[in-house]
């Protein structure tokens, strides 16, 4: 394990990182950020609606919550398709560079 860490730190210090790694890491972080944003958004909206209801406002009907869940699922499906397309593009580029 220590040998692996030493090897990685040596590669980072010498800027010997393969060019395919940076876009892949960027895609992974973007995908994780979008998932977190998509999953947290309905909960934040629901919390705001509960606070508004306590303050005397109208509470959100359960139909709105179902709509939020459907929108979240559609957004996650679209993100998954986009990430798969980006992965395909990166793999094709790395294959063409190796040839």
C-alpha positions as CSV (number, residue, x, y, z in Angstrom):
1,X,0.0,0.0,0.0
2,X,2.8,2.4,0.9
3,X,4.6,1.6,-2.3
4,X,1.5,2.4,-4.3
5,X,1.1,5.8,-2.5
6,X,4.7,6.6,-3.1
7,X,4.4,5.8,-6.7
8,X,1.3,7.9,-7.1
9,X,2.9,10.8,-5.3
10,X,5.9,10.5,-7.5
11,X,3.7,10.6,-10.6
12,X,1.8,13.7,-9.3
13,X,5.0,15.5,-8.5
14,X,6.5,14.8,-12.0
15,X,3.3,15.7,-13.8
16,X,3.3,12.2,-15.4
17,X,-0.5,11.9,-15.3
18,X,-2.1,10.3,-18.4
19,X,-4.1,12.8,-20.4
20,X,-7.3,10.6,-20.2
21,X,-7.4,10.8,-16.4
22,X,-8.3,14.5,-16.1
23,X,-11.5,14.5,-18.3
24,X,-12.6,11.2,-16.6
25,X,-12.2,12.7,-13.1
26,X,-14.0,15.9,-14.2
27,X,-16.9,13.8,-15.5
28,X,-17.1,11.7,-12.4
29,X,-17.1,14.8,-10.1
30,X,-19.7,16.6,-12.3
31,X,-21.9,13.5,-12.2
32,X,-21.6,13.1,-8.4
33,X,-22.4,16.8,-8.0
34,X,-25.5,16.6,-10.2
35,X,-26.8,13.6,-8.4
36,X,-26.4,15.2,-5.0
37,X,-28.0,18.4,-6.3
38,X,-30.9,16.4,-7.8
39,X,-31.4,14.3,-4.7
40,X,-31.2,17.2,-2.2
41,X,-33.4,19.7,-4.1
42,X,-36.8,18.1,-3.3
43,X,-35.9,17.8,0.3
44,X,-35.0,21.4,0.5
45,X,-38.2,22.4,-1.2
46,X,-40.3,20.1,1.1
47,X,-38.6,21.7,4.2
48,X,-39.3,25.2,2.9
49,X,-43.0,24.2,2.3
50,X,-43.2,22.8,5.9
51,X,-41.8,26.0,7.3
52,X,-44.2,28.1,5.2
53,X,-47.1,25.9,6.5
54,X,-46.1,26.4,10.1
55,X,-45.9,30.2,9.4
56,X,-49.5,30.1,8.2
57,X,-48.9,29.5,4.5
58,X,-50.5,26.8,2.4
59,X,-49.0,23.3,2.6
60,X,-47.9,21.5,-0.5
61,X,-50.3,18.8,-1.6
62,X,-48.9,15.3,-2.0
63,X,-49.4,15.6,-5.8
64,X,-46.7,18.2,-5.9
65,X,-44.3,15.9,-4.1
66,X,-45.1,13.1,-6.6
67,X,-44.3,15.5,-9.4
68,X,-41.0,16.4,-7.8
69,X,-40.1,12.8,-7.5
70,X,-41.0,12.1,-11.2
71,X,-38.9,15.1,-12.3
72,X,-36.0,13.9,-10.2
73,X,-36.2,10.5,-11.8
74,X,-36.3,12.0,-15.3
75,X,-33.3,14.2,-14.5
76,X,-31.3,11.3,-13.2
77,X,-32.2,9.3,-16.3
78,X,-31.0,12.1,-18.6
79,X,-27.8,12.5,-16.6
80,X,-27.1,8.8,-16.9
81,X,-27.5,9.0,-20.7
82,X,-25.2,12.0,-20.9
83,X,-22.5,10.4,-18.8
84,X,-22.7,7.2,-20.9
85,X,-22.3,9.3,-24.0
86,X,-19.3,11.2,-22.6
87,X,-17.7,7.9,-21.5
88,X,-18.1,6.6,-25.0
89,X,-16.5,9.7,-26.5
90,X,-13.6,9.5,-24.1
91,X,-13.0,5.8,-24.8
92,X,-13.1,6.4,-28.5
93,X,-10.6,9.2,-28.2
94,X,-8.2,7.2,-26.1
95,X,-8.5,4.3,-28.5
96,X,-7.8,6.5,-31.5
97,X,-4.8,8.1,-29.7
98,X,-3.3,4.6,-29.0
99,X,-3.5,3.5,-32.6
